Amino acid sequence: MLPPFDYFTYRQIRAQKQQQRRDRFANLPAPYHLHITKSDKANILDKPIEELVQDIHNSAVEPIDVLRAYGKVAKRAQERTNCITELLIPEAETWLQSEINLKGPLAGIPISLKDSLHVKGFDTTLGYSTKANQPISEDGPMVKLLKDAGAVPYAKTALPITLLSFESANGLWGHCLNPHSPGYSPGGSTGGEAALLAQGGRIGIGSDVAGSVRVPAAWSGIYSLRCSTGRWPKVGVSTSMAGQEGIPSVFSPMARTLNDLTYFTRTIVGMEPWKYDYTVHPISWREDLAANAQGRPLRVGLMTSDAQGVVPPTPAIERAVSTTVAALTAAGHTIKEIAPPKGADPFTGLNLASQLLNADGCHHFNAPLRSFEPSDPGAIQLSRVAHLPRPVRYLYYLYVRYIRRDKVLATLLRDFGPKSAAELWPLTAQRETFRATWHQWWDAQEQQFDFILCPVNATPALPHKAMHDAVSSCGYTFLWNLLDYSAGVLPVSHVDPIRDALVGPYKKTLRNLGCDNAIARGAWKHYDSRQMAGLPTAVQVVGRRWQEEQVLGYMAVVEKALEAYQDPTTGVSSRYSLLEID
């Protein structure tokens, strides 16, 4: 149907898909509608994943009982946070009988998947109504691998339209809510996964192009690992930006606990994923590298801010980082503030990565939208700038730079927009120079860090629709995508309404910090420690390219230090506690 009448088609499809979802939940067999029992918790939900797999191998636990326990979790999580798009449970019961290898290393373990992964018989809408009612005919390589490993895909989860936001909302499925506070985002673009896992889900898979498995982990209070390109399967998925390779999107694991995250990552690599997906490098799991990360004093590089006065961490995030530094220091590790390499600082990286990622002028993620179909507030802001005629955009740059005197925003505006091949190639060359500079910097004798510790985002979870203001506040994660480094996220504590309060108006605070720019103001304007009380805080552990084993080992070191550390202010541990499964 031609615009603008296709708006009514969007409305019709939205109602149809949401009704289908309601019907699938309502029509689940009776066991899924029962309460979660103490036996469910003790024998399934709280049991370490290795033990649960062994119980299934030994027939001490039936796979159908495991699926039913996690089905109960999914049903309650959906009621509270709207985190699921497609419910796979009826089909999963059939797959248990015919397609799933129950002798595999993930035998009977339910796995949730970001909506973008291909599962036969189900839509992969990405939140676009134009992609609805087009069920996939064949499992993608990742789903085939999971079934061969014994895992049971049981739900597809929420994401933002455009897949380019730290929100997780779209017109087709609605807003996904933060499990700790419904007025806030669970993160994006893999926010549905994070919300489900925080409420008792086990393991999930998401994608990350600028922080999309790491920010949801930080904002929802779970664990995630951003793998380097080529370490994890990526074929058999849909994307809003097909062909975009300036900053490649990577699919990566997420989990409720670090133990689960490590076991799952090791297992998938052990399944030789390069036999399922031609894009995966044949790098076997290197247990010696994982072991080398532990049992010795570590040298840790600290990046407390994203440099050059862009977006400093808010008080709650600053406290999470300082607590982690204190815990590591008490455990005998050495911490040193890093000085990023000259000419390859985080802000230069943010500007370069932004141009590479949106070199099409924001065309592709807007193309599937029907008339008046809602888009992401942040993506709308990016699109408006990208669609300005070049002379007008340059005049806007001059206004921001010399009238408003905002050098940071002006720099990001100046060259943001569609690129020809002749313009894109030099940017790609700059990316490679940027990577080479960091490689040499890390190798230098004065560095030699085991890992870099830094924030995940400047703020805890932000309110819904805050991406209108905070879309560019992604420097703490985007940098590592540009460099293609392995990076993990683990929770530290919770926002404290008193200890994490601002000492004055946020604009004045930013001026005092030398960060009076629109990017920082857009993120900080939503910070309120009282409103945010109880939201998770987290840190990021960054290793070098293809160092997934080491990063997981370093995360274990950090977690152990945090568990042993007592806050001198309170005399007790302020370690993060998971949401109770009920």
C-alpha positions as CSV (number, residue, x, y, z in Angstrom):
1,M,0.0,0.0,0.0
2,L,1.3,3.4,-0.9
3,P,2.2,6.1,1.7
4,P,0.5,7.5,3.8
5,F,-2.1,4.8,3.8
6,D,0.4,2.1,4.7
7,Y,0.2,3.5,8.2
8,F,-3.1,1.6,8.6
9,T,-1.3,-1.5,7.5
10,Y,1.3,-1.0,10.2
11,R,-1.5,-0.6,12.8
12,Q,-3.2,-3.8,11.6
13,I,0.0,-5.8,11.7
14,R,0.9,-4.4,15.1
15,A,-2.4,-5.5,16.6
16,Q,-2.1,-8.9,14.9
17,K,1.4,-9.7,16.1
18,Q,0.7,-8.6,19.7
19,Q,-2.5,-10.7,19.7
20,Q,-0.5,-13.7,18.5
21,R,2.0,-13.2,21.3
22,R,-0.8,-12.9,23.9
23,D,-2.4,-16.1,22.5
24,R,0.8,-18.1,22.6
25,F,1.4,-17.2,26.2
26,A,-2.3,-17.8,27.2
27,N,-2.4,-21.2,25.4
28,L,0.8,-22.6,27.0
29,P,0.1,-26.0,28.7
30,A,-1.0,-25.8,32.4
31,P,2.5,-26.4,33.9
32,Y,3.7,-23.1,32.6
33,H,1.0,-21.2,34.4
34,L,2.0,-22.5,37.9
35,H,4.1,-20.7,40.4
36,I,7.9,-21.2,40.5
37,T,8.5,-23.7,43.2
38,K,11.4,-24.2,45.7
39,S,12.3,-27.3,43.8
40,D,12.4,-25.3,40.5
41,K,14.9,-22.9,42.2
42,A,17.0,-25.5,43.9
43,N,17.2,-28.1,41.2
44,I,17.1,-26.0,38.1
45,L,17.2,-22.2,38.2
46,D,19.9,-21.7,40.8
47,K,22.0,-24.8,40.0
48,P,25.4,-24.1,38.3
49,I,25.1,-24.9,34.6
50,E,27.7,-27.6,34.6
51,E,25.8,-29.5,37.3
52,L,22.4,-29.0,35.5
53,V,23.9,-30.5,32.3
54,Q,25.3,-33.4,34.3
55,D,21.9,-34.0,35.9
56,I,20.3,-34.2,32.4
57,H,23.0,-36.5,31.1
58,N,22.4,-38.7,34.1
59,S,18.6,-38.5,33.8
60,A,18.4,-37.0,37.3
61,V,16.4,-34.1,35.8
62,E,14.1,-34.3,32.8
63,P,14.7,-31.7,30.0
64,I,11.0,-31.0,29.8
65,D,11.1,-30.0,33.5
66,V,13.9,-27.6,32.8
67,L,12.1,-26.0,29.9
68,R,8.9,-25.7,32.0
69,A,10.9,-23.9,34.8
70,Y,12.3,-21.4,32.4
71,G,9.0,-21.1,30.7
72,K,7.5,-19.9,34.0
73,V,10.3,-17.4,34.3
74,A,9.7,-16.2,30.7
75,K,6.0,-15.8,31.4
76,R,6.5,-13.7,34.5
77,A,9.3,-11.7,32.9
78,Q,7.0,-10.8,29.9
79,E,4.2,-9.7,32.2
80,R,6.6,-7.4,34.1
81,T,8.8,-6.0,31.4
82,N,7.5,-6.9,27.9
83,C,10.8,-8.4,27.0
84,I,9.8,-11.2,24.6
85,T,8.8,-10.9,20.9
86,E,8.3,-14.5,19.8
87,L,7.6,-17.3,22.2
88,L,9.2,-20.6,21.0
89,I,8.1,-22.9,23.8
90,P,5.4,-25.0,22.1
91,E,7.9,-25.8,19.2
92,A,10.7,-26.2,21.7
93,E,8.9,-29.1,23.3
94,T,8.8,-30.8,19.9
95,W,12.5,-30.0,19.2
96,L,13.3,-31.8,22.5
97,Q,11.9,-35.0,21.0
98,S,13.5,-34.8,17.6
99,E,16.1,-32.1,16.9
100,I,18.1,-31.5,20.1
101,N,21.2,-33.5,21.0
102,L,20.6,-34.2,24.7
103,K,24.1,-35.7,25.0
104,G,25.7,-32.4,24.1
105,P,27.5,-30.0,26.5
106,L,24.5,-27.7,26.8
107,A,22.0,-30.6,27.1
108,G,18.5,-29.2,27.9
109,I,19.7,-25.7,28.7
110,P,17.1,-23.1,27.6
111,I,18.6,-20.3,25.5
112,S,17.0,-17.0,24.6
113,L,17.9,-15.1,21.5
114,K,17.8,-11.5,20.3
115,D,14.9,-11.1,17.8
116,S,17.4,-10.8,14.9
117,L,18.5,-14.4,15.0
118,H,16.9,-16.8,12.5
119,V,14.7,-19.5,13.9
120,K,12.7,-21.6,11.4
121,G,9.0,-21.0,11.4
122,F,9.2,-17.6,13.1
123,D,9.4,-14.0,12.0
124,T,12.5,-11.9,12.4
125,T,10.9,-8.5,12.4
126,L,13.5,-6.4,14.1
127,G,10.5,-4.4,15.2
128,Y,9.5,-3.4,11.6
129,S,6.0,-4.1,10.5
130,T,7.3,-4.6,6.9
131,K,9.2,-7.7,8.1
132,A,6.2,-9.3,9.9
133,N,4.5,-12.4,8.6
134,Q,7.5,-13.7,6.8
135,P,8.6,-16.7,8.8
136,I,12.1,-18.0,8.3
137,S,12.3,-21.3,6.4
138,E,15.5,-22.6,8.0
139,D,17.5,-22.3,11.3
140,G,20.5,-20.0,11.1
141,P,23.9,-21.5,11.8
142,M,23.9,-20.3,15.4
143,V,20.6,-22.0,16.1
144,K,21.8,-25.2,14.4
145,L,24.9,-25.2,16.5
146,L,22.9,-24.6,19.7
147,K,20.6,-27.6,19.0
148,D,23.6,-29.8,18.2
149,A,25.1,-28.7,21.5
150,G,21.8,-29.7,23.3
151,A,20.5,-26.2,24.0
152,V,16.8,-25.4,23.7
153,P,15.9,-22.0,22.0
154,Y,12.7,-20.9,23.9
155,A,12.2,-17.2,23.3
156,K,13.2,-14.3,21.0
157,T,13.6,-11.0,22.8
158,A,13.0,-7.3,22.4
159,L,15.2,-4.8,20.6
160,P,14.9,-1.2,19.3
161,I,13.7,-0.4,15.8
162,T,16.9,0.5,13.9
163,L,19.0,-1.6,16.3
164,L,20.9,1.6,16.9
165,S,19.9,2.6,20.4
166,F,20.4,2.0,24.1
167,E,16.6,1.9,24.4
168,S,14.7,-1.3,23.4
169,A,11.4,-0.1,22.0
170,N,9.6,-0.2,18.6
171,G,6.1,0.4,17.3
172,L,5.4,-3.3,16.6
173,W,6.1,-4.7,20.1
174,G,6.1,-1.7,22.4
175,H,8.6,-0.7,25.1
176,C,10.7,-3.2,27.0
177,L,11.0,-2.1,30.7
178,N,14.0,-2.2,33.0
179,P,13.4,-5.1,35.5
180,H,14.6,-3.0,38.4
181,S,12.5,0.1,37.7
182,P,9.9,0.1,34.9
183,G,10.3,3.8,34.1
184,Y,13.8,3.1,32.8
185,S,15.3,1.4,29.8
186,P,16.9,-2.1,30.2
187,G,19.5,-0.9,27.7
188,G,19.8,-1.6,24.0
189,S,19.9,-2.9,21.5
190,T,19.8,-6.3,23.2
191,G,17.6,-5.0,26.0
192,G,15.0,-7.8,25.9
193,E,17.7,-10.3,26.6
194,A,19.1,-8.4,29.5
195,A,15.6,-7.9,31.0
196,L,14.8,-11.6,30.7
197,L,18.2,-12.8,32.1
198,A,18.0,-10.4,35.0
199,Q,14.6,-11.9,36.0
200,G,15.8,-15.5,36.0
201,G,16.7,-16.4,32.5
202,R,19.8,-18.4,32.0
203,I,21.8,-17.6,28.9
204,G,21.2,-15.4,25.8
205,I,22.8,-14.2,22.6
206,G,22.8,-10.6,21.4
207,S,24.6,-8.4,19.0
208,D,26.9,-5.4,19.6
209,V,27.9,-2.6,17.2
210,A,28.4,0.2,19.7
211,G,27.8,-1.4,23.0
212,S,24.6,-3.4,22.4
213,V,25.3,-6.3,24.7
214,R,27.4,-4.4,27.2
215,V,25.1,-1.4,28.0
216,P,22.0,-3.7,28.5
217,A,24.2,-5.9,30.8
218,A,25.2,-2.8,32.8
219,W,21.7,-1.3,33.0
220,S,19.9,-4.5,33.8
221,G,22.5,-6.0,36.2
222,I,23.8,-9.1,34.3
223,Y,27.0,-10.2,32.6
224,S,28.0,-10.0,28.9
225,L,31.1,-10.4,26.7
226,R,31.7,-8.5,23.5
227,C,33.7,-10.9,21.3
228,S,36.1,-9.8,18.6
229,T,34.9,-10.3,15.0
230,G,35.4,-13.8,13.8
231,R,35.2,-15.5,17.2
232,W,31.4,-16.0,17.3
233,P,28.9,-16.9,14.5
234,K,27.2,-14.0,12.7
235,V,25.5,-15.6,9.6
236,G,21.8,-16.4,9.7
237,V,20.7,-13.2,11.2
238,S,18.8,-10.1,10.0
239,T,20.0,-6.6,10.5
240,S,18.8,-3.0,9.9
241,M,22.1,-2.2,8.2
242,A,23.0,-5.1,6.0
243,G,26.4,-4.6,4.3
244,Q,27.7,-2.1,7.0
245,E,31.2,-3.2,7.7
246,G,32.9,0.0,8.8
247,I,32.2,-1.0,12.4
248,P,31.1,-4.7,12.1
249,S,28.4,-5.9,14.4
250,V,29.3,-9.0,16.4
251,F,27.0,-11.5,18.0
252,S,28.1,-12.3,21.6
253,P,26.9,-14.1,24.8
254,M,25.0,-12.8,27.8
255,A,24.2,-14.6,31.0
256,R,22.8,-14.2,34.5
257,T,26.1,-15.2,36.2
258,L,29.8,-15.1,35.3
259,N,30.0,-18.9,35.7
260,D,27.3,-19.3,33.1
261,L,28.9,-16.8,30.8
262,T,32.2,-18.5,30.9
263,Y,30.8,-22.0,30.5
264,F,28.6,-21.0,27.6
265,T,31.4,-19.2,25.7
266,R,33.8,-22.0,26.2
267,T,31.2,-24.5,25.1
268,I,30.3,-22.6,21.9
269,V,33.9,-22.3,20.9
270,G,34.4,-26.0,21.7
271,M,31.7,-26.8,19.2
272,E,34.0,-25.6,16.4
273,P,31.6,-22.9,15.1
274,W,33.8,-22.3,12.0
275,K,32.2,-25.6,10.7
276,Y,28.8,-23.9,10.9
277,D,29.7,-20.4,9.8
278,Y,32.3,-19.4,7.3
279,T,33.0,-16.1,9.0
280,V,34.3,-17.7,12.2
281,H,38.0,-18.1,12.6
282,P,39.2,-21.6,13.6
283,I,40.6,-20.5,17.0
284,S,40.0,-23.2,19.6
285,W,39.4,-22.5,23.2
286,R,42.8,-21.7,24.9
287,E,42.4,-22.8,28.5
288,D,46.0,-21.9,29.3
289,L,45.2,-18.2,28.5
290,A,42.2,-18.3,30.8
291,A,44.2,-19.8,33.6
292,N,47.0,-17.3,33.1
293,A,44.6,-14.5,33.9
294,Q,44.3,-15.7,37.5
295,G,46.6,-16.5,40.4
296,R,49.0,-13.6,40.0
297,P,49.2,-9.9,40.5
298,L,47.8,-8.0,37.5
299,R,48.7,-4.7,36.0
300,V,45.4,-2.8,35.3
301,G,45.0,0.3,33.1
302,L,42.3,2.6,34.4
303,M,40.3,4.8,32.1
304,T,38.0,6.8,34.4
305,S,36.7,9.1,31.7
306,D,36.3,9.1,27.9
307,A,39.0,11.8,27.6
308,Q,39.1,15.3,26.3
309,G,36.1,16.3,28.4
310,V,33.4,14.6,26.5
311,V,31.0,12.7,28.9
312,P,32.5,12.1,32.4
313,P,30.9,9.4,34.5
314,T,28.0,10.4,36.8
315,P,28.6,10.0,40.6
316,A,27.0,6.5,40.7
317,I,29.3,5.2,37.9
318,E,32.3,7.0,39.3
319,R,31.7,5.2,42.6
320,A,31.3,1.8,40.9
321,V,34.7,2.3,39.2
322,S,36.4,3.6,42.4
323,T,35.0,0.7,44.4
324,T,36.4,-1.7,41.9
325,V,39.8,0.0,41.9
326,A,39.9,-0.1,45.7
327,A,38.9,-3.8,45.7
328,L,41.6,-4.7,43.1
329,T,44.2,-2.7,45.0
330,A,43.3,-4.5,48.3
331,A,43.7,-7.8,46.5
332,G,47.3,-6.9,45.5
333,H,46.8,-5.7,41.9
334,T,48.5,-2.6,40.4
335,I,46.2,0.1,39.0
336,K,47.5,2.9,36.7
337,E,45.5,5.6,35.0
338,I,46.1,5.4,31.3
339,A,47.1,8.1,28.9
340,P,45.5,7.2,25.5
341,P,47.8,7.2,22.5
342,K,48.3,10.6,20.9
343,G,46.0,11.1,17.9
344,A,43.9,8.0,18.8
345,D,42.1,9.2,21.9
346,P,38.5,8.1,22.7
347,F,36.9,11.2,21.2
348,T,38.8,10.9,18.0
349,G,37.6,7.3,17.9
350,L,34.0,8.3,18.6
351,N,34.0,10.8,15.7
352,L,35.6,8.2,13.3
353,A,33.4,5.4,14.4
354,S,30.2,7.5,14.0
355,Q,31.1,8.4,10.4
356,L,31.9,4.8,9.5
357,L,28.8,3.4,11.1
358,N,26.4,5.9,9.5
359,A,28.3,6.3,6.1
360,D,25.0,5.6,4.3
361,G,23.5,8.7,5.8
362,C,21.1,6.7,8.0
363,H,19.3,5.4,4.9
364,H,19.1,1.7,5.5
365,F,17.7,1.6,9.0
366,N,15.0,4.1,7.9
367,A,14.1,2.4,4.6
368,P,11.8,-0.4,6.1
369,L,9.6,2.1,8.1
370,R,6.0,2.6,7.0
371,S,4.5,6.1,7.1
372,F,4.3,7.4,10.7
373,E,5.6,4.1,12.1
374,P,7.5,5.1,15.3
375,S,11.3,5.2,15.2
376,D,13.8,5.5,17.9
377,P,14.2,9.1,19.3
378,G,18.0,8.9,19.0
379,A,17.9,7.5,15.5
380,I,15.6,10.4,14.5
381,Q,18.2,12.9,15.7
382,L,20.9,11.2,13.7
383,S,18.8,11.1,10.6
384,R,17.9,14.7,10.8
385,V,21.6,15.7,10.8
386,A,22.5,13.2,8.1
387,H,19.7,14.4,5.8
388,L,20.7,18.0,6.0
389,P,22.1,19.3,2.7
390,R,25.9,19.7,3.0
391,P,26.0,23.5,2.9
392,V,23.2,23.7,5.5
393,R,25.0,21.1,7.7
394,Y,28.2,23.1,7.4
395,L,26.4,26.3,8.5
396,Y,25.0,24.4,11.4
397,Y,28.5,23.2,12.3
398,L,29.7,26.9,12.2
399,Y,26.9,28.0,14.5
400,V,27.5,25.2,17.1
401,R,31.3,25.7,16.9
402,Y,31.5,29.5,17.1
403,I,28.2,30.8,18.4
404,R,27.4,28.1,20.9
405,R,31.1,27.4,21.4
406,D,30.5,23.6,21.6
407,K,33.6,22.1,20.0
408,V,32.7,18.6,20.9
409,L,29.2,18.6,19.2
410,A,30.5,20.7,16.3
411,T,33.2,18.1,15.6
412,L,30.7,15.3,15.5
413,L,28.4,17.3,13.2
414,R,30.9,18.6,10.7
415,D,31.4,15.4,8.7
416,F,28.4,13.4,9.7
417,G,26.4,12.4,6.7
418,P,26.3,10.1,3.6
419,K,29.7,9.2,2.2
420,S,30.7,8.2,-1.4
421,A,33.1,5.3,-1.9
422,A,35.8,7.9,-2.5
423,E,35.1,9.4,1.0
424,L,34.6,6.0,2.8
425,W,37.8,4.4,1.8
426,P,40.0,7.0,3.5
427,L,37.9,6.6,6.7
428,T,38.5,2.9,6.6
429,A,42.2,3.6,6.2
430,Q,42.0,5.9,9.3
431,R,40.4,3.1,11.2
432,E,43.3,0.8,10.5
433,T,45.8,3.4,11.5
434,F,43.8,4.0,14.7
435,R,44.0,0.3,15.5
436,A,47.7,0.1,14.7
437,T,48.4,3.0,17.0
438,W,46.6,1.3,19.9
439,H,48.4,-2.0,19.2
440,Q,51.8,-0.3,19.4
441,W,50.7,1.7,22.5
442,W,49.7,-1.4,24.4
443,D,52.9,-3.2,23.5
444,A,55.1,-0.4,24.8
445,Q,57.0,-1.1,28.0
446,E,55.3,1.7,30.0
447,Q,51.9,0.1,29.3
448,Q,52.0,-3.7,29.3
449,F,48.5,-3.8,30.9
450,D,46.8,-7.1,31.5
451,F,43.4,-5.3,30.9
452,I,41.8,-1.9,30.9
453,L,39.1,-1.1,33.5
454,C,36.6,1.6,32.6
455,P,32.9,2.6,32.8
456,V,30.3,1.0,30.5
457,N,28.3,4.2,30.2
458,A,28.4,7.6,31.8
459,T,25.1,6.9,33.6
460,P,23.0,4.1,35.0
461,A,19.9,3.1,33.1
462,L,18.2,6.2,31.5
463,P,14.4,6.8,31.3
464,H,12.5,5.8,28.3
465,K,12.9,8.1,25.3
466,A,16.1,9.6,26.7
467,M,17.9,8.7,23.6
468,H,16.6,11.9,22.1
469,D,19.2,13.6,24.2
470,A,21.8,10.9,25.0
471,V,22.2,9.1,21.6
472,S,25.9,10.1,21.3
473,S,26.8,9.2,24.8
474,C,28.4,5.9,23.8
475,G,32.1,6.6,23.8
476,Y,32.9,4.1,26.6
477,T,31.7,1.2,24.5
478,F,32.0,2.4,20.9
479,L,35.8,2.8,21.2
480,W,36.3,-0.9,21.7
481,N,34.1,-1.8,18.7
482,L,36.3,0.5,16.6
483,L,39.4,-1.3,17.9
484,D,37.6,-4.7,17.8
485,Y,38.8,-5.5,21.3
486,S,37.2,-8.2,23.6
487,A,35.3,-6.6,26.4
488,G,33.2,-7.9,29.3
489,V,30.8,-6.3,31.7
490,L,30.0,-7.3,35.3
491,P,27.8,-5.6,37.9
492,V,29.3,-3.9,40.9
493,S,26.6,-2.4,43.0
494,H,23.4,-0.3,43.0
495,V,22.7,3.4,42.8
496,D,22.6,4.9,46.3
497,P,20.2,7.9,46.6
498,I,22.4,9.8,49.1
499,R,26.0,8.8,48.3
500,D,25.5,9.1,44.5
501,A,23.7,12.5,44.6
502,L,24.9,15.4,42.6
503,V,26.4,18.2,44.7
504,G,24.8,20.9,42.6
505,P,22.9,21.5,39.3
506,Y,24.2,19.1,36.6
507,K,25.1,21.9,34.2
508,K,27.2,23.7,36.8
509,T,28.9,20.3,37.7
510,L,29.8,19.7,34.1
511,R,31.2,23.2,33.7
512,N,33.4,22.6,36.7
513,L,34.6,19.4,35.2
514,G,35.4,21.1,31.9
515,C,32.7,19.1,30.1
516,D,30.1,21.8,29.1
517,N,29.0,20.2,25.8
518,A,25.7,19.1,24.4
519,I,26.7,15.4,24.4
520,A,27.5,15.4,28.2
521,R,24.4,17.5,29.0
522,G,22.2,15.2,27.0
523,A,23.3,12.2,29.2
524,W,23.6,14.0,32.6
525,K,20.2,15.8,32.3
526,H,18.4,12.6,33.1
527,Y,20.6,11.7,36.1
528,D,18.8,11.7,39.4
529,S,20.1,9.4,42.2
530,R,16.9,9.4,44.1
531,Q,14.8,8.4,41.1
532,M,17.5,5.9,40.0
533,A,17.9,4.4,43.5
534,G,18.5,0.6,43.2
535,L,19.4,0.6,39.6
536,P,22.6,-1.5,38.8
537,T,26.0,-0.1,38.3
538,A,28.7,-1.9,36.5
539,V,32.3,-1.8,35.1
540,Q,33.9,-2.9,31.8
541,V,36.9,-5.2,31.5
542,V,38.7,-4.7,28.2
543,G,41.3,-7.0,26.7
544,R,42.9,-7.0,23.3
545,R,41.6,-8.6,20.1
546,W,40.6,-12.2,20.3
547,Q,41.3,-12.4,24.1
548,E,37.9,-13.7,25.1
549,E,39.5,-16.3,27.4
550,Q,41.7,-13.8,29.2
551,V,38.8,-11.3,29.6
552,L,36.6,-13.9,31.2
553,G,39.5,-14.8,33.5
554,Y,40.1,-11.1,34.4
555,M,36.4,-10.7,35.1
556,A,36.6,-13.6,37.6
557,V,39.5,-11.8,39.3
558,V,37.5,-8.5,39.5
559,E,34.5,-10.4,40.8
560,K,36.5,-12.2,43.5
561,A,38.1,-8.9,44.6
562,L,34.7,-7.2,44.8
563,E,33.3,-10.1,46.9
564,A,36.1,-9.8,49.3
565,Y,36.1,-6.1,49.6
566,Q,34.4,-4.2,52.5
567,D,33.4,-0.6,51.9
568,P,35.2,1.5,54.5
569,T,32.2,3.9,54.7
570,T,29.7,1.2,55.7
571,G,32.0,-1.6,56.9
572,V,30.2,-4.1,54.7
573,S,30.3,-5.4,51.2
574,S,28.3,-3.3,48.7
575,R,28.5,-6.1,46.1
576,Y,25.6,-6.2,43.6
577,S,22.9,-8.7,44.3
578,L,20.8,-10.4,41.6
579,L,17.1,-9.9,41.4
580,E,15.2,-12.6,43.3
581,I,13.5,-15.1,41.2
582,D,9.8,-15.4,42.2
